[in-house]
Amino acid sequence: MPKIEENPWTVAAENGIKVRDIEIETSKGGDDITIVQLTDLHVVWMNTTDYADDVLSSTYADRTWAHVSDSNANDHLDKSLKCLEYFKASDQIVITGDIYDFLTSETVAQVNNYIFNAYDNIMACLGNHEVVKAMGEEKAEGWTETVAERMETIGNAWVNNVYYSSKVLGEKVMLIQMDNGTTGEFWDSQVELFKVGLQDTFTVIFILRLMPWQQTERILLFRSTF
């Protein structure tokens, strides 16, 4: 794929997709492993139950740019699916949060339909939007459920454990996904799992929403080859 002169880190693929390529040497040899990162899909759907909720309806009316519809020229779903389809043969696709623009029952169902159930090599962490129902300074939060209850609702449909998950690729790269996007902090329950994960001698890649210094990762599409 040709390099784009104005940005030597960016590579042009097909369908208008642009990626940032990084190669990391693990010293373990063997076949290359390719990991693709996608972030900030911000998709949202509504059904009749969601529309009956005044807070959801108000939020949806304000955030028209995130609507998944034929009339939305900036439909994030279409762009995201182009990326997922193009890189579906990679060893792993990771999505680093804000898949939902905000939490509706129809969004949970449709993300499963279009993304989680459609691709068998996805790992995803939560962002700060998945648990949110209302947005904007003029809106009340509007929740009766606790954060833990919302996490349970999302977790029942999520592609992996929402708090912590890990896997090894090619016996040389370990992916560790940890939620720190929901509250901006890690969870106590992650500590022991994290310690166990680090006992293995692999190159470790962390799948997080926020960097340890609390800066949000905003790369649209990122591909690493080991």
Steps between C-alpha positions, in 0.01 A plus 500: 500500500640846412632734767329839527774761477358754745484239776760222480318306776177478304436237235211517252298183460187442293159668534651819640638319807818639654708318760809559709743210469741409780726194511615362836776240527430230759822299439292181505500440124222315322228641278398864520201587717283791391283690747262771378361768732180691436352752741209740558229350280230704681201321350148515641160353419161547667196274525151570633603421858794739475283776353263467797784615726498881503871529581603265217270675255642839592860379471429333167344818362811698591755257358381461143854451366518163676174362356529184295268573209490526122453876531819552701789565261745464789369162608775360722373146461570496128853632552567257783376198307725591207795486737391178666433329169830608349703371796288198596783264403737656756593296805315734735276806482484713814247779556602746770175640628206722419341246269162619630437871481274451800321205655170391345357151481491513120866606481600200712307268267623652174867517601476128567335448164736707286828467689542256788314209342623574148876475567670229702827681575385809693609608847351822637524721806242748622532874458325766702190504275377141534349555845360847426134573440489879501756745364524877505526749783127571498401135547447313823676164516162328497609161633340287766753219442843505665821489296541136605152417371571673170830313474313175550253587222782583261711206613224251422525603134867602469749300293728435801501562873452874543740531794794283394586252226819369344620272224826386344570525128759280332663409831677835505253786553260535792206738474362628830173695489411697812217745553603842622273706278176461692609696807848617395653255749582130520296254708622310808387174342752545218810495721553128556406413142753755379775355719438151365504627143841661544661176621518367144800592286326660204505840339200663673263737322248684720153571363382804697276798445714746696876511515645487854547876489128534414538601138244342269629301203356651182663310214228407253661180376827352615676184382792329673705215354722283721 
